[in-house]
Amino acid sequence: MQAEINEKIRVVTLFEEGKIKPFLFSWHKKIYKVLQVPFSYSKDIGKDKMYFFSIQTEGGGFEISFNSNKFSWEITKTL
């Protein structure tokens, strides 16, 4: 069951060969290692360029987003 979250998170990210690769993130004082990114896409929302990542961790599936104008990350929902 999906649940909307929309909370700020801290993400360790690799910027490699012109791509954004989330490596791990911290949410509610817990560290989640990204095991797989089965799907990602980008979208313009107003003036902001947003990148969305469907990710798999040992703690479950999540969607996280990166705002390239604000250089900020959010966890948008559980999958």
The first five atom37 places (N, CA, C, CB, O) and aatype in JSON, in Angstrom:
{
  "aatype": [12, 5, 0, 6, 9, 2, 6, 11, 9, 1, 19, 19, 16, 10, 13, 6, 6, 7, 11, 9, 11, 14, 13, 10, 13, 15, 17, 8, 11, 11, 9, 18, 11, 19, 10, 5, 19, 14, 13, 15, 18, 15, 11, 3, 9, 7, 11, 3, 11, 12, 18, 13, 13, 15, 9, 5, 16, 6, 7, 7, 7, 13, 6, 9, 15, 13, 2, 15, 2, 11, 13, 15, 17, 6, 9, 16, 11, 16, 10],
  "atom_mask": [
    [1, 1, 1, 1, 1],
    [1, 1, 1, 1, 1],
    [1, 1, 1, 1, 1],
    [1, 1, 1, 1, 1],
    [1, 1, 1, 1, 1],
    [1, 1, 1, 1, 1],
    [1, 1, 1, 1, 1],
    [1, 1, 1, 1, 1],
    [1, 1, 1, 1, 1],
    [1, 1, 1, 1, 1],
    [1, 1, 1, 1, 1],
    [1, 1, 1, 1, 1],
    [1, 1, 1, 1, 1],
    [1, 1, 1, 1, 1],
    [1, 1, 1, 1, 1],
    [1, 1, 1, 1, 1],
    [1, 1, 1, 1, 1],
    [1, 1, 1, 0, 1],
    [1, 1, 1, 1, 1],
    [1, 1, 1, 1, 1],
    [1, 1, 1, 1, 1],
    [1, 1, 1, 1, 1],
    [1, 1, 1, 1, 1],
    [1, 1, 1, 1, 1],
    [1, 1, 1, 1, 1],
    [1, 1, 1, 1, 1],
    [1, 1, 1, 1, 1],
    [1, 1, 1, 1, 1],
    [1, 1, 1, 1, 1],
    [1, 1, 1, 1, 1],
    [1, 1, 1, 1, 1],
    [1, 1, 1, 1, 1],
    [1, 1, 1, 1, 1],
    [1, 1, 1, 1, 1],
    [1, 1, 1, 1, 1],
    [1, 1, 1, 1, 1],
    [1, 1, 1, 1, 1],
    [1, 1, 1, 1, 1],
    [1, 1, 1, 1, 1],
    [1, 1, 1, 1, 1],
    [1, 1, 1, 1, 1],
    [1, 1, 1, 1, 1],
    [1, 1, 1, 1, 1],
    [1, 1, 1, 1, 1],
    [1, 1, 1, 1, 1],
    [1, 1, 1, 0, 1],
    [1, 1, 1, 1, 1],
    [1, 1, 1, 1, 1],
    [1, 1, 1, 1, 1],
    [1, 1, 1, 1, 1],
    [1, 1, 1, 1, 1],
    [1, 1, 1, 1, 1],
    [1, 1, 1, 1, 1],
    [1, 1, 1, 1, 1],
    [1, 1, 1, 1, 1],
    [1, 1, 1, 1, 1],
    [1, 1, 1, 1, 1],
    [1, 1, 1, 1, 1],
    [1, 1, 1, 0, 1],
    [1, 1, 1, 0, 1],
    [1, 1, 1, 0, 1],
    [1, 1, 1, 1, 1],
    [1, 1, 1, 1, 1],
    [1, 1, 1, 1, 1],
    [1, 1, 1, 1, 1],
    [1, 1, 1, 1, 1],
    [1, 1, 1, 1, 1],
    [1, 1, 1, 1, 1],
    [1, 1, 1, 1, 1],
    [1, 1, 1, 1, 1],
    [1, 1, 1, 1, 1],
    [1, 1, 1, 1, 1],
    [1, 1, 1, 1, 1],
    [1, 1, 1, 1, 1],
    [1, 1, 1, 1, 1],
    [1, 1, 1, 1, 1],
    [1, 1, 1, 1, 1],
    [1, 1, 1, 1, 1],
    [1, 1, 1, 1, 1]
  ],
  "atom_positions": [
    [[0.84, -1.18, 0.0], [0.0, 0.0, 0.0], [0.89, 1.25, 0.0], [-0.96, 0.0, 1.22], [1.79, 1.37, 0.83]],
    [[0.63, 2.15, -0.91], [1.4, 3.39, -1.0], [0.9, 4.4, 0.03], [1.32, 3.98, -2.41], [-0.29, 4.48, 0.32]],
    [[1.85, 5.15, 0.57], [1.5, 6.22, 1.51], [2.31, 7.47, 1.17], [1.77, 5.77, 2.99], [3.53, 7.4, 1.03]],
    [[1.62, 8.6, 1.02], [2.29, 9.88, 0.75], [3.04, 10.31, 2.0], [1.27, 10.97, 0.32], [2.52, 10.18, 3.11]],
    [[4.26, 10.84, 1.83], [5.07, 11.26, 2.97], [5.49, 12.72, 2.83], [6.3, 10.36, 3.12], [5.13, 13.55, 3.67]],
    [[6.26, 13.05, 1.79], [6.74, 14.41, 1.52], [7.5, 15.03, 2.7], [5.58, 15.29, 1.15], [7.12, 16.1, 3.19]],
    [[8.55, 14.36, 3.14], [9.4, 14.86, 4.21], [10.83, 15.03, 3.7], [9.37, 13.91, 5.44], [11.29, 14.26, 2.86]],
    [[11.52, 16.05, 4.21], [12.93, 16.26, 3.86], [13.77, 15.1, 4.38], [13.45, 17.62, 4.44], [13.53, 14.58, 5.47]],
    [[14.76, 14.7, 3.58], [15.69, 13.65, 4.0], [17.11, 14.07, 3.61], [15.32, 12.28, 3.35], [17.31, 14.98, 2.81]],
    [[18.07, 13.39, 4.19], [19.49, 13.58, 3.83], [19.9, 12.37, 3.0], [20.42, 13.73, 5.12], [19.61, 11.23, 3.36]],
    [[20.58, 12.63, 1.87], [20.93, 11.57, 0.93], [22.41, 11.65, 0.58], [20.06, 11.65, -0.34], [22.93, 12.73, 0.3]],
    [[23.08, 10.5, 0.59], [24.43, 10.4, 0.05], [24.25, 9.99, -1.41], [25.35, 9.36, 0.87], [23.62, 8.98, -1.71]],
    [[24.8, 10.81, -2.3], [24.54, 10.66, -3.73], [25.83, 10.64, -4.53], [23.63, 11.77, -4.22], [26.77, 11.36, -4.21]],
    [[25.86, 9.83, -5.57], [26.94, 9.86, -6.53], [26.44, 10.61, -7.76], [27.42, 8.41, -6.9], [25.36, 10.33, -8.27]],
    [[27.23, 11.56, -8.22], [26.95, 12.23, -9.48], [28.0, 11.69, -10.44], [27.0, 13.83, -9.36], [29.17, 12.06, -10.36]],
    [[27.57, 10.82, -11.35], [28.51, 10.07, -12.16], [28.02, 9.99, -13.61], [28.72, 8.65, -11.59], [26.88, 9.6, -13.87]],
    [[28.89, 10.36, -14.54], [28.59, 10.3, -15.97], [27.27, 11.0, -16.31], [28.54, 8.85, -16.43], [26.47, 10.49, -17.1]],
    [[27.05, 12.16, -15.72], [25.85, 12.94, -15.99], [24.58, 12.41, -15.36], [0.0, 0.0, 0.0], [23.48, 12.85, -15.7]],
    [[24.71, 11.45, -14.44], [23.53, 10.85, -13.79], [23.61, 11.03, -12.28], [23.41, 9.36, -14.15], [24.69, 11.1, -11.69]],
    [[22.43, 11.08, -11.67], [22.3, 11.16, -10.22], [22.03, 9.74, -9.71], [21.15, 12.16, -9.78], [21.1, 9.08, -10.17]],
    [[22.85, 9.28, -8.76], [22.69, 7.93, -8.23], [22.6, 7.97, -6.71], [23.86, 7.02, -8.67], [23.63, 8.07, -6.04]],
    [[21.39, 7.91, -6.15], [21.26, 7.87, -4.69], [21.9, 6.6, -4.14], [19.77, 7.96, -4.26], [21.68, 5.51, -4.66]],
    [[22.7, 6.75, -3.08], [23.44, 5.63, -2.51], [22.83, 5.18, -1.17], [24.91, 6.01, -2.32], [22.62, 3.99, -0.94]],
    [[22.56, 6.14, -0.3], [21.87, 5.85, 0.96], [21.2, 7.12, 1.45], [22.85, 5.3, 2.03], [21.55, 8.22, 1.04]],
    [[20.21, 6.94, 2.35], [19.53, 8.12, 2.9], [19.18, 7.9, 4.36], [18.27, 8.43, 2.1], [19.08, 6.77, 4.85]],
    [[18.99, 9.01, 5.05], [18.64, 9.01, 6.46], [17.22, 9.56, 6.6], [19.65, 9.86, 7.3], [16.89, 10.63, 6.1]],
    [[16.38, 8.79, 7.31], [14.99, 9.19, 7.54], [14.56, 8.68, 8.91], [14.05, 8.65, 6.42], [14.69, 7.49, 9.19]],
    [[14.06, 9.56, 9.74], [13.63, 9.22, 11.11], [14.74, 8.52, 11.89], [12.38, 8.34, 11.07], [14.5, 7.52, 12.57]],
    [[15.96, 9.07, 11.79], [17.12, 8.59, 12.52], [17.54, 7.17, 12.16], [16.86, 8.66, 13.98], [18.18, 6.48, 12.95]],
    [[17.16, 6.73, 10.94], [17.56, 5.42, 10.46], [18.22, 5.6, 9.09], [16.34, 4.45, 10.38], [17.8, 6.43, 8.28]],
    [[19.26, 4.79, 8.85], [19.98, 4.83, 7.57], [19.45, 3.71, 6.67], [21.53, 4.7, 7.79], [19.37, 2.56, 7.08]],
    [[19.11, 4.07, 5.44], [18.64, 3.11, 4.45], [19.63, 3.06, 3.29], [17.21, 3.47, 3.95], [19.91, 4.09, 2.67]],
    [[20.16, 1.9, 3.0], [21.06, 1.73, 1.86], [20.22, 1.41, 0.63], [22.13, 0.62, 2.13], [19.37, 0.52, 0.67]],
    [[20.47, 2.12, -0.46], [19.75, 1.88, -1.71], [20.33, 0.64, -2.36], [19.84, 3.12, -2.67], [21.51, 0.6, -2.71]],
    [[19.5, -0.39, -2.52], [19.93, -1.64, -3.12], [19.69, -1.64, -4.62], [19.21, -2.82, -2.47], [20.45, -2.24, -5.39]],
    [[18.62, -0.96, -5.04], [18.24, -0.99, -6.44], [17.41, 0.25, -6.77], [17.46, -2.27, -6.78], [16.65, 0.73, -5.94]],
    [[17.57, 0.75, -7.99], [16.75, 1.86, -8.5], [16.08, 1.35, -9.78], [17.63, 3.17, -8.78], [16.59, 1.56, -10.88]],
    [[14.92, 0.68, -9.63], [14.29, 0.1, -10.81], [13.7, 1.12, -11.79], [13.21, -0.82, -10.38], [13.49, 0.81, -12.96]],
    [[13.43, 2.35, -11.3], [12.77, 3.33, -12.16], [13.13, 4.74, -11.71], [11.24, 3.13, -12.15], [13.18, 5.02, -10.51]],
    [[13.36, 5.62, -12.67], [13.58, 7.04, -12.36], [13.09, 7.88, -13.53], [15.09, 7.33, -12.05], [13.04, 7.42, -14.67]],
    [[12.73, 9.13, -13.23], [12.29, 10.06, -14.26], [12.48, 11.48, -13.76], [10.81, 9.81, -14.67], [12.65, 11.71, -12.56]],
    [[12.44, 12.44, -14.68], [12.53, 13.86, -14.29], [11.3, 14.59, -14.79], [13.83, 14.51, -14.86], [10.62, 14.16, -15.72]],
    [[11.03, 15.73, -14.13], [9.81, 16.47, -14.43], [10.03, 17.92, -14.02], [8.57, 15.86, -13.7], [10.6, 18.2, -12.97]],
    [[9.56, 18.85, -14.85], [9.58, 20.27, -14.49], [8.31, 20.6, -13.72], [9.71, 21.17, -15.76], [7.2, 20.34, -14.19]],
    [[8.48, 21.16, -12.53], [7.35, 21.59, -11.71], [7.55, 23.07, -11.44], [7.23, 20.75, -10.36], [8.35, 23.45, -10.58]],
    [[6.82, 23.9, -12.16], [7.04, 25.34, -12.09], [8.45, 25.64, -12.58], [0.0, 0.0, 0.0], [8.83, 25.21, -13.68]],
    [[9.21, 26.35, -11.79], [10.59, 26.68, -12.14], [11.58, 25.59, -11.71], [10.99, 28.01, -11.52], [12.77, 25.65, -12.03]],
    [[11.1, 24.6, -10.98], [11.98, 23.57, -10.42], [12.08, 22.35, -11.33], [11.48, 23.14, -9.05], [11.08, 21.88, -11.88]],
    [[13.29, 21.85, -11.48], [13.55, 20.59, -12.17], [13.63, 19.51, -11.1], [14.87, 20.64, -13.05], [14.5, 19.56, -10.23]],
    [[12.72, 18.54, -11.16], [12.65, 17.49, -10.16], [13.06, 16.15, -10.76], [11.23, 17.4, -9.57], [12.73, 15.84, -11.91]],
    [[13.78, 15.37, -9.98], [14.17, 14.02, -10.36], [13.56, 13.06, -9.34], [15.74, 13.87, -10.42], [13.73, 13.24, -8.14]],
    [[12.86, 12.06, -9.83], [12.18, 11.09, -8.97], [12.82, 9.71, -9.14], [10.66, 11.03, -9.29], [13.15, 9.31, -10.26]],
    [[12.99, 9.0, -8.01], [13.63, 7.7, -8.02], [12.77, 6.71, -7.23], [15.05, 7.78, -7.42], [12.45, 6.94, -6.07]],
    [[12.4, 5.64, -7.87], [11.77, 4.52, -7.19], [12.92, 3.65, -6.72], [10.74, 3.73, -8.13], [13.71, 3.17, -7.54]],
    [[13.02, 3.44, -5.41], [14.18, 2.71, -4.88], [13.75, 1.54, -4.0], [15.08, 3.65, -4.08], [12.66, 1.54, -3.42]],
    [[14.63, 0.56, -3.92], [14.44, -0.59, -3.04], [15.54, -0.59, -1.99], [14.44, -1.92, -3.85], [16.72, -0.41, -2.3]],
    [[15.14, -0.78, -0.74], [16.08, -0.9, 0.38], [15.71, -2.16, 1.16], [16.04, 0.37, 1.3], [14.68, -2.78, 0.89]],
    [[16.54, -2.54, 2.11], [16.17, -3.67, 2.97], [14.92, -3.35, 3.79], [17.34, -4.03, 3.91], [14.21, -4.25, 4.22]],
    [[14.66, -2.05, 4.01], [13.5, -1.62, 4.78], [12.25, -1.43, 3.95], [0.0, 0.0, 0.0], [11.22, -1.01, 4.48]],
    [[12.3, -1.73, 2.64], [11.13, -1.61, 1.78], [11.37, -0.7, 0.59], [0.0, 0.0, 0.0], [12.5, -0.29, 0.33]],
    [[10.32, -0.4, -0.13], [10.39, 0.43, -1.31], [9.93, 1.85, -1.03], [0.0, 0.0, 0.0], [9.0, 2.06, -0.25]],
    [[10.59, 2.81, -1.66], [10.28, 4.22, -1.46], [10.4, 4.96, -2.78], [11.2, 4.84, -0.41], [11.05, 4.5, -3.72]],
    [[9.76, 6.12, -2.84], [10.04, 7.07, -3.91], [10.68, 8.28, -3.24], [8.73, 7.46, -4.71], [10.14, 8.83, -2.28]],
    [[11.84, 8.69, -3.78], [12.51, 9.88, -3.28], [12.65, 10.86, -4.44], [13.89, 9.53, -2.65], [12.65, 10.46, -5.6]],
    [[12.78, 12.13, -4.11], [12.91, 13.15, -5.16], [14.02, 14.12, -4.84], [11.59, 13.9, -5.34], [14.32, 14.41, -3.68]],
    [[14.64, 14.62, -5.91], [15.71, 15.59, -5.81], [15.31, 16.84, -6.58], [17.05, 15.01, -6.35], [14.98, 16.77, -7.76]],
    [[15.35, 18.0, -5.9], [15.07, 19.28, -6.52], [16.42, 19.9, -6.9], [14.24, 20.23, -5.57], [17.17, 20.33, -6.02]],
    [[16.72, 19.94, -8.2], [18.04, 20.4, -8.63], [18.23, 21.9, -8.48], [18.27, 20.01, -10.06], [19.37, 22.36, -8.45]],
    [[17.16, 22.67, -8.4], [17.29, 24.12, -8.17], [17.6, 24.44, -6.72], [16.0, 24.83, -8.59], [18.39, 25.34, -6.43]],
    [[17.0, 23.7, -5.8], [17.19, 23.94, -4.36], [18.24, 22.99, -3.76], [15.87, 23.77, -3.62], [18.62, 23.15, -2.6]],
    [[18.72, 22.02, -4.55], [19.64, 20.99, -4.08], [19.12, 20.37, -2.78], [21.05, 21.58, -3.87], [19.83, 20.3, -1.77]],
    [[17.87, 19.91, -2.82], [17.25, 19.3, -1.65], [16.57, 17.99, -2.03], [16.24, 20.26, -0.99], [16.13, 17.81, -3.17]],
    [[16.49, 17.09, -1.06], [15.88, 15.78, -1.24], [14.65, 15.65, -0.35], [16.89, 14.66, -0.92], [14.58, 16.23, 0.73]],
    [[13.67, 14.86, -0.84], [12.48, 14.5, -0.05], [12.18, 13.04, -0.28], [11.24, 15.38, -0.43], [12.44, 12.49, -1.35]],
    [[11.62, 12.42, 0.75], [11.01, 11.11, 0.56], [9.54, 11.4, 0.27], [11.19, 10.14, 1.83], [8.85, 11.98, 1.1]],
    [[9.07, 11.0, -0.89], [7.72, 11.39, -1.3], [6.66, 10.37, -0.93], [7.69, 11.62, -2.79], [5.53, 10.74, -0.6]],
    [[7.01, 9.07, -0.98], [6.05, 8.06, -0.58], [6.7, 6.7, -0.37], [4.96, 7.95, -1.61], [7.82, 6.45, -0.83]],
    [[5.98, 5.83, 0.33], [6.38, 4.44, 0.45], [5.72, 3.68, -0.69], [5.99, 3.85, 1.85], [4.64, 4.04, -1.16]],
    [[6.38, 2.62, -1.11], [5.84, 1.82, -2.22], [5.44, 0.44, -1.74], [6.86, 1.7, -3.35], [4.97, -0.37, -2.54]]
  ]
}
